[in-house]
C-alpha cells in the first residue's frame, strides 16, 4: 500500500491524502528519484520545540479548550507527535524579564529558587507530558549571573570568570534536581546557548577552551551527583559547527554526548557531515531555529505567500540537515502571541502555532503543517536511507525506514509543477508534484 499526503500552496491545502499504486514503467520524461532501503545512515530521535517562558505565558492566556487543542496539536497522537523539547535555565530574550534562581548580590546557593518557573513553564511541560510521558528534554542557559561575568552584565556577551566555575556548575545541578523534584527529567544540557554571539539580550561568550573547561567541570559534577544528564556542545550556527566540535571532541570525546546546532546564517548543512565523518559516535541535533521578524523573516508583511516561504524554509532545512546526519529537530518557541512575543527586548519571531489574544484565536501557520509532514510519519528509531535525485532547482528530498519497515519519502517542491519517477527496489511510482508543495509518501511492504 502507498499513501500520499500532500500540502500545496494553491487554496492553502494541507494534509490531503490519497492512495497510489506502483506503475509498470517509469515515464520517459520524468526526473528520477532512486531510493535504496538497503543502505542506511543515522537513527532518528524525533521532533519537538522549546518550552520558553513566552510560550508558556501565551498558553496561559488561552481558554482551557484552546490550551488542550494547542498541546494536542504538538504532542498528541493525532497531531505532530512531538517527543522532544528544550527548556531555558532562568531567562532568555523570550522571557518577561531577565531573572535568575539566585540573588546576584549574595550568590547563596542554598537559596536557589525556581518558583518563577512554577507559574507558567512547569504547568505547560506537565500538560505536554500527559500526552507523551517520555518527552526527551534538553536544557540551555543564556548567561551566568552578572557578578560571575567579566562585564558584570547579563547582556552583551562578556565571559564567565573561572573562579566562579564551581558555583556555576552547582547552579546547573540545582536546576536538574529542581526539575526532577517537579517530576520532569532533563536528559541533556548544552554548556551555553550560542557561545559566539554577543547579543543585546542574555548572552555570554565562550571560545572552545572556555567551553571545554566548563564541560569538564560540569561532567564531573553530574557524575558526583549521580545524574544522567548528557552534555551538548556548541548550540550555535552551522557555519562554524565543525571548528568548535573538532576543538572540543578531539580533547574530551568521552565527556560529550553530542553537538547541537542552529540554522541562523548560511545553510551550511554539509558541515554536519564533516562533524559526523570525524566523530561518528557523537550525536548531531538541531536545537534551535525560527523565523525572525527583525532579521530574516519573509513574512513581515504577513501575507500568505510569505508565510508559505517560511514553511518551505523549515522543510528545506530539515531535509538538507537530515541528509547530513542530523538526528532530530527541536524548533524554537512552541507558541507565541500575535506580535511574535512576549520578548523583553522586542526580538519578535514567528512560531508554527500562534495565539491572537485580541481575537482569542489559535493561528496555525503553514510551517506547522510542513513540520508535520516529517514528524507525523518518521518514527523515533527510524533509519535514514539512501535516496538520490536528478539535479533540479527547488526540489529537495529525504527518506527513512521506520521500525515497522514502512518507507517514508518526503519531497519538497519550491517551484513549478514537476514530474518524478520514484524507483524503490524494482518498483516505480510515477508522481506529479504540484507547484509550491510538500509531499510525504508512506510505503508499507
N, C-alpha and C positions, 0 to 999 in steps of 0.2 A: 504494500500500500504506500502511496506517495501523497502526503498532504502538502499543500501550498498555502502559505499565509502571506498576504501582501498588504502593504500600506503605500499609497501613492498620492501625489500632490493634487491631482485632479479631484475636485469636490472634497478634499480633506478626508480621504478614505483610509480607515485604519483596520488592520487585522481581518481583512476579507479572506475567507478560507474557501478552498476548493480542493478537488481531488484530481490527480494526474495519473497517467499510465505511461509505461515505457513505450518508446517508438521502436520500429524495426531498424530504421536507419537515421543517421544524422542528416539534417537539412544541409544541402550543399553550401549555401551562402551564410550559414550561421557561424558566429565565432564559437570557439571551443572552450569549455571548462572541463578539465580532467581531474577526477577525484580518485585517489588511491587509498582506500581504508587500511591497507596492509602496512602503510608507513605512518608511524605516529610520533608525536613530539611531546610537549608538556601536558601535564594533568591540570584540568581546570578546577579552580577553587570556588568561584562564584561571583555574584554581583551584589552591590549594596550602595549605601550612601551615608552621609555624615549626620549624626545627631547633634547638630550645633545648637547653641542656645537660641539663635534666631529661628531655627526650625521648630524648636520646642515651644517658644513663646507664640509663634504664629499658629501652631496646632492648638494651643490653649484658647485661642480666640475664636475657634470654630465651635459649632454646637456638637453635642455628643454624637449624633448620627454622622456628621461630617468627619469627625475625628476617626470614627470606625472605618469610614469609607477610605480615607487617606491611607491609613495603616494597612487596610486590606489591599489597596491598590499597589502598595510596595511589597509587603511581606506575606500577603495571603496567597493561598494555593491558586486562586483564580486571578491573581494579579501578576506582578512582575517577579514573584518568587525570590525576592532578595534573601540572602543568607549571610551577608557581610555588613559591617558597619564601622564607623570611626567616631571617636569621641575626642573632645578637646579638654586638655588639662588646664584648669582655671579659665582663661578667656582668650579670645582672638578678635579679629575685626567683626565677625558675626556674633558678637555678644552685645548686650545692652550697654555695658561699660567694661573698662579694664578692671579686673579683680583678681584676687589671689586667695589661697586657702590659709595663708598666714598673714600676720601683720608685718609689713615691711620694716617697721620700727624695731620690733623685738626679735623676730625670727625664732620664736619659741615653738619648736616642732610639736610639743605636747598640746598646743592649741590649734592644731591642724583642723580646719572646719570646712566641710563640703556642703553645708546646709543650703547655700545658694543653688547648687546643682539639684537639690531635692525639690525645688519649686516647679521646675518645668522639664529639665533634661531627664532625670531619672524616671518620672512617670511615662515619658514618651518611649524610652527604651523598654520599659516593662510592658507597655502596650504592644510594642513590636514583638517582644519575646513570647507573648501569648499566642501569636500567630506562628512564630518559629522559635521554639525554646533553645535551639542550638546556634543562634546567631554568633558568628565569629567576629569579635570586636578588636580593633586596634585603637590605641590612643596616640595623640601627638601633642606636643607642647610648643607654644609660640615664643615664650620668653621666660627666663628666670625672673625672680623678683628684682626690682631696680637696684636694691642695695647689693645684690650679687654681681652686678654688671659694671663694666668699665665706664660706661656713660651715665650710670645711675638713672636710667630712663627705660621704661618698658618698650618704648618705640625706637625707631632709627637705628636698628642694629645693636651696636655695642657687643661686647664679648663677656662670657662668663669668666669671672675671676677664679683661678684654680683653687684658691684657699676655701672656696665655697663648694667644691665638688662633693665632699662627703655629705654635707647638709642637703645639697640639691638632689643627690641620688636617693637620700632618705625621703625627700619630698615625693619622688616618683613612687617609692614603696608605699608610702601612706595613701597615695591615690589608688594604687592597685588594691590594697587591703580595704580601703573605704568602699570601693565599688563591689568588692567581694562580700562585704558586710551587707550590702544592699541587694545581694542575690545576682550580681552582674559580674561575669568573668571577663577580664581583659586578657586576651590571648597574645597580643603583641603590642609593642610600642616603638615609635620612632624616637631617635635621640633629640631631634629638633626639626620642626617644620621649616622647610625652605631655608637651609642654613647659609645660603649665599645671597639672600635677599635682605636689603636694608629698607624696611618699609616705614610708612608714616603711621603704622599701627604696630601691634605687638610683634617683635622680631628680635633675633639675636644671630650674630654672625659666627660661624664656625668654619675654619679650614679643616682639611681632612685629619690633621694631627689633633686638633681640638676635639673633633667628633670621636676619633678613636680613643683618646684619653678618657672621655666620659663614658664611652661604650664599655671599656674595660672595667671601670669602677661600678657602673650600673649592673653589668653582668655578674660581678662578684656579689653585689648587694642582693640581687634577685636570688642567687643560689643560697646565700646565708639565710634568707627568709623563706626558703623552700617554696618559692613561687614558680609557676610555669608560664613565664611571660617571655616571648621571643623578641629579639632586637632587630629592628629595621633601620637601615642607614639611608642617607640621602634625603628622601622625601621631598624632592625638588624636581626640576625640569629634566627632560630627556637630553637636552643638548650637552650637558656635562655629566650625565649619569655614569659613563664609563670611567672617566678620570677619577671621580670620587670613589666609585666602587672598587676600582683597582687599588687605589691608595690605601684603603682600609682592609679589603679582603685578603690582600697578599700578606698582611701582617697578622690579622686576628680572625682568620676564616671560621674557626670553631666557635667563636662567640657571637657570630652574626647569623640570623636566620635568613634574611633576605634584603632586597633592595626595593625601596619604594620610589615612585616617580610621579611627576605631574605632567600636564600637557601644555602649559603656558609656554609660548615661544614656538620655535620651529617644530615641525612634525618629524623629528629625527628618530623614527621608530627603529631603524637598523642599529642604533646604538645599543638597544636592548639585546639584540643578538650577540653583539660583541661582549657584553657582560656575561651572557649565558655561555658563550663558547669558551671563555676563560675560567668561569666559575660555574660549571653546570650543576653543582649540588646545592646552589643557593637559589632561593625563590625570587621572582620578579613580580611585583604587584603594583598596579595603578592605584595610587592612594588619594589623588585629588584632581579634579578638573571641573570647570563650569564655563558658562558664557558670561563674561564680564561686561557689564553695561558701559563702564568707563573707558575700556581699552579695546577689547577685541570683539565686542558684541556686534552681531549682524542685525539684531532686532531692536536697535534703539528707536526705530520708528514704530515698532510694534505691529507691522503688517504681517500677513500670513506668509508671504514668500520669504521674509527674513527669518521668521520662526522656523520654517522648513529648512532653511540653510543651517540653522543651529542644530537641528535634528540630524542632518546629514553629516555635520561636523562630528557629532557623537559617534555615529555609525562608522564613519571613515577611520576615526582614531581607534575605535575598538577593534576593527578588522586589521588595520596595519599593525597595531601593537600585539594582538594575539598571534599574528603570523611571525612575530619576532619574539616569541617566548613569554609574553605577559600571561600570568596565570589567573588574573582576576581583575575586577574593576570596581573601585569604590568612588562613586560620584561625590561631589561636594554637598551642599545643603539639600536635605531631603525635601524641605518645604520653605518657601519664602512668601512674604506678603506681596501685594500688587505693585509695590515700589521696588521690590527686589531686596528687601531688608527684613528685619531691622539690622542695621550695621552702624556702629558708633563712630565711624569715620566717613560715612557716605559712600563706601565702596560697594555699590549695589550690583547685584548679579541676577541671572535667571536660574531657576531650578525647574526640573521636569514637571513638578506639580507646584502650583502657587495658590494662594488664598486671597481673594479680594475681600478685605474687611468691610468695605462700604456696601458692596452688593451681597455680602455673605455668601459668596460663590466660590466653589473649587474650580480652578483652571488647570486643565490638562494640556500642557504644551506638547507639540509633536515629538520632542525629544523623549518624553515618557514612553511613547509607543515604540520609537526606534530602539530604545534600550530593551524594551520588552521583546523585540524580535530576536534578541540574544538570550536574555535572562530567563524567559519562559520556556525555552526549548533546549538550551545547553545545560545539562545537569552537572551538579558538582561531582567530580570524579571522571568527567568526560575527558577523552584524549583528543587533542587537536590532530587532525590527519592531513595528509599531503593533498594539496589542491593547486592546480596550475591553470592559468587563463591566458588566452591570446591577448596581446597588448591592446588596451582600449582606454581612451581617456574617460575618466569619470566612473569607471566600473571597478569595484573592489569586492573581493570575496574571501571567505574563510570557511572551514569545515571541521566538524567534530564527530567523534563516535561516542555516544552515550554509554554508560554502564550496561544498559539494556540492549545494546547493539544497534539502536537507531542511529542513522547517519543524519546529521543536521548540516545543511548548507545555507549560508547567508550571503546574499548578493545585493550590494548597493549600486544603484544606477543613478548618478547625479545628472545625467544628460538626457538626450532624446531617446526615443524607443530603440531598444537593442534586441537582437535575436541571438539566442545562445543554444548550443547543443551541449548538454551536460553528460559526460561519459562517466559511469560508475561501474567499474569492473567491465563486463561485456554488455552493459545495458546503456541505452541512450534516452535522455529526456530532452525533447525539443521545447524550448521555453521562450516566449516573448516577454521582455521586461518593459513595463510601462515607463514613460518618461518620469524623472524625479521620483523614483520608487525604491523601496527596500522589500526584498522577498526572502522568506525562510522556507526551505524545503525540508520535510522530515520523511526519511525513507525507512520504513520498517521492513526488515528482511525475515 
